[in-house]
Amino acid sequence: MKCPKCGNSHKKKDGASCSSCGRTFVFFPPSPLMTDMRMQTLFRRVTASGTYEVLEAQLYGAYARHAKKPGFMGPVLGLVAGLALGVGGGLAGSPVAVVGGIIALIAFIVIVARAAAPAGPPDPRAFHELVAQWRRAGEGAGLIAARGLDKAPAQAREQDVHDYGVEQVLVVDDDLLVDFLVRNHFHAETRTAVVASSGYPAYVMPLVERALAANAETPVFALHAAGHHEDDPRALVPAGLRVGDHPFIDLGFRVADAERVARFAAFAEAKDVGAMRPAILPPKVLLGALTVAMRERMPLAVPLGVSEIKNPDGSSGSDGGGDFLLFHLDSDFG
């Protein structure tokens, strides 16, 4: 196991503290699920070395895309070796036949267990516990773990907070997604008032109301997980907010489109509709694709690589064209 602080190759028999720098390992003894080096690398890559503040869902998304199901090569070789020993020992009348039989039996049990293991992404609850353990050890810089916008920033005057002006409104179905977009300056760079369907953050709601009242052409966008209000995206609008005849654009996701986004392939294969949501996309990918989708008023799936969108009635919709297929080949990290 490698120490993430000094890079020392530490031996497990030397205990839970690095034999070189003394750093205490968080995941000790290490398991196939996680090591300190792997978790630190995951954070570094997803945050782009601190460039972005990120959601746990984004860490899980990267973790799930690269998780590998245990292979069969080792147990198959064990089974073959055990059978060879058993048969050879039996023919020779040697007690090694018993040993070979035991090895073959154990290998067979492992093969059956691995074959029966559920396919698809790793358990998000287990990953949540790993992240919680990491945070309890004082690690996890850059993780957005709780809502932080219940009150307007005290260090800035209100006119400074809203100096960017509001040219459009984005309603999302996840409170923490608001924090992600605001903390990574999406709202200021795109002149967007970002609110959740719950009405969070409350201090932004009057700004949204004023923006809509001032200009009848101010567009309102809806962004949601696959299967969430896809038949009635206007239901995502916070209670009491009147969008009237303002342009209303549903960015998605619709299940039929999300299933064809390459980054959701593992979740689609496992029929895990709940995981196909904006908050699981890597920061750079989500911010870039969302900027393009809102500018062009197209479903988010298009800049993510889905060129043909399915309409609610099942027919094919608009083709995004090659110019918008910008983010489906990017690295999972950064």
N, C-alpha and C positions, 0 to 999 in steps of 0.2 A: 504494500500500500504506500502511496506517495503522499508526502506532506504538502498541502497546498500553500503553506507559508514559505518553506525553504526549498522544497523540491526533493527532500531527502527520501530515499527508498527505505521505508521503515518496515521492520519485521514485526509481525503480530505478536511474537513471543516476547518482544521487548516492552509490551504494555501499551496503555492508551495514550501515552504522551510521546511525541516525536523524540527519537533518540539524538537528534541533532540540535533542534531549536527549542524543544520543550513544549511546543504547542499541543494542547489536548485535542484528540480527535473527537468529533461530534458523533460520527457513526462508527462506533467500536463495540464489538468486532464488526468489520465491514461485512456487508451482505451483497448478494447479486443485485439487489434493488438500488443501492446507493452507497457511495463513498464520499468522503469530504472533497476529494479532488473533482469528482464528477459533479457534485452540487455546485462547487465554486465555479467550475467551467460553465455550467448551465446558466448561472446568474451572469457571469461575465459576458457570455455570448448574447443572451437575450437582451440584456441592458446595453449591449454594444459598449462594454467597458465603462458604464456609467452615463452614457449619452441619454438613455431613456429611463424614466420611472415606469415600472411594469406591474402587471397584474399576475397573481398566482396562476390564473387560467393560461396566460401566455407561457409561463414556465412549463406548465403541464402539457400544453400543446407541443412545445419543442421536445419535451421528454417523451411524450407518447409517439411522436413521429419517428423517433430514433430508437425506441425500445424494441428489443429483439426477443422473440419467444425462444426459450431454451431449445437447443438443437438436439438431434438424435444421434449424431455421429459417435459421441462417447459411449452412450449406453448400447448402441448397436455393436460397436467393437467389443464392449464388455461381454455382450451376449455371445458373440462369435467365439471369443477367447474362452469363455466359460464352457460352451458346448464342446469346443475342441479338447479342453482339458478333461471334461467329463467323459467324452467318448474315448479319447486316447487312454486315459487312466483306467477306464472300465475294461478296455480290451487287454490292457497290460496287467490288470488285477491290482492296480496301485491305489492307495488311499487318496491320491490327488484327485481322483474322480469325484469325491465328495466335495472337495474345495471348488472344483470346476462347476459342479451342480449348483452350489450356493451362489457363485458369481453369476451364473446364467440366470438364476431365479431373481436375484437383486436387479440385474440389468433389465430383465423382462418387466419387472414391476415399475421401474423408472420409465421405461418406454411407454407403458400403458398410462401412467400418471401424466406424462407430458402430452400424450396424444389426447387425453381427456381434458386437458387444461383449456379454458375458454379462449377462443381466438379474439383478436381485436386489441384495442388500447389497454394499457394497465389501469388498475383501479384508481380513480381520482381521489377516493377517500384515503387510500394508502399513501398517495403522493402528498396529500394535504398534511398528513401526520409527519411525513419526512420534512416538509417545509417548516412546520411548526417546531419540530425538534431543532432545526437549523436556526430558527429565529430565537428560540429560548437560549441558545448558546451565544447570542449577541451578534449573529451573522445576519445576512439578508439585506444589506444596504440597497436601496433602490426599489424595494417591494412596496406596492400600495396595498396595505393590508386592511385598511378601514377607511370609511368616509372622512374626508378632511375639509369639506366645503360647506358644512352646516352654517357657518358664519362667514361673512365677507372678510377677506384678509385685513387684519387690523393694521398692518404696517403700511397700507396704501390708502390714499383718499379715493372715494368712490369714482370720481371723475377719471382718476388714473387707471383704475381697474377696468373701466369701460371705454377708455380712450380709443380703442381699436374700432369702435362703432359696430353696429350690427347690420349686416346685409342679408343674413339668412338665419334660420332656426333649425337646429337638429334635435330631435327627440329620440332618446335611446331607451331601451327596456332594462337597463342595468345601472344602478347608482354608481358603482365603482368605475364603470366605463366613462362616466362624466369626469371623475377624478383623473383617469388616465389621459383623456383628451385635453383637459385643462392644464394639468401639470406638465404635459409635453407641448404646451403652447399652440395646440391646434386651433383653439378658439380665436386667438389673436391673429395667427397667420392667415386664417381663412375668413376672418370677420364673422364668426358664427357664435350665436348664443346657444350653448349646449345645456339641455335639461333632460332629466329622466322622466319617465311616465309617472313616477311617484310625486313629481313636483319639486324634486331635489335638483339643485340647491335653491332653497326658497328665496334667497336674496336676489336671484337672477330673474325670477318670474316677473316682477314689475318691469324690468328692462325688456323682456320678451313682449309683454303686452304693449308697451309703448312703441316698440319697433313695428309690430303688426298694425297698430292703429295709425302709425305715421305713413305707411306705404302699403297699399293694397297688393302690390306685386312682390312683397317680401316672401320668398319661398319657404315652405316648411318641409323638412325631410324627416322620414321615419326610418330608424335602423333597429333591427331586432333579430333575435335568434330564429333559426329555422323552425317552422311550426308554431311560432308565437305571433298571434294576431295577423297571420299572413292573409287571411280572408277579409280582415277589417283593420288595416293598419291605422286608421284614424282613431281607433279605440286606444292607441298608445298616447294620444295627446293628453296632457295633464288635465285633471278636472278643473273646470272653470276657465280654461284657456280657449278663447274663441278664434278658430282659424278661418271660419267663414269660407269665402271664395278665394282665399290665398292659394297660389299654386302649391299642390301637395304631391310630394314624390316619395314613393315607397322604395327605399334602397334595398330592401330584403333583410334577411334571406327567405326565399321560398324553398321548401324542402327539395323540390325538383331541380332547382338550380344549385343549391348547396351541395347536393350529392355529386355534382360534377366538378366541384372545385377540388383541384389536386390536393390541396393541403388538408382537406377533410376526408381523403380517401379511406383511411383506416377507420374513421368514425362511421362513414357511410356503409362500409363493408360490415361493421358490427351492428348496423341499424341503430346507432346511438345518435338520434336526432338532436337531443339536448346539447350535445357537445359541439354541434355545428353552429357556432355563434361568433359574432365579431370579436368578442373579448379573448378568443383563443388564438387569434392570428398574431404573428410576430409584430412588434411595434412598428418597424419601418414599413412593413407590408400593409398593415392596417391604416396607418396615417397616410401613406402614399395613395393607396387604392381609394380610400374615402375621399381624399381631396379631388381625385379625378372623377369619381362617381358623382360628387355633388356639383362639380363644375360643368360636367356634361349632362347632368340630370339623368343618369342611367343607373340600373341596378349594380350593387357593389360586386356581384359575381362577374360582371363583364371585365373590369380591369384585373380581376383575379384569374382570368383565363377562360371563362365560359363565354364563348362567342355567340351562342344562340340561346336566348332566354325563353323559358316556357311561360306562356300566358296562363292565367287561372283556369281557362277552359281546356288546357292541354296542348293548344296549338303553339307553333313556334313564333317567337317575337322578334325583336330587332337584333341584328347582328352587330356586335360591338366594333368589329373591324380590327385589323392588326395593330393600328395605332394605340389601342387601349389595352392590349394584352401585355401589360408592363410588369406585373408583379408576380406572376405565377412561376417564374424561373429564378427568382431571387433566393439567396440563402435563407434558411430557416431562421438564422440569427441576425440581429442587427437591423 
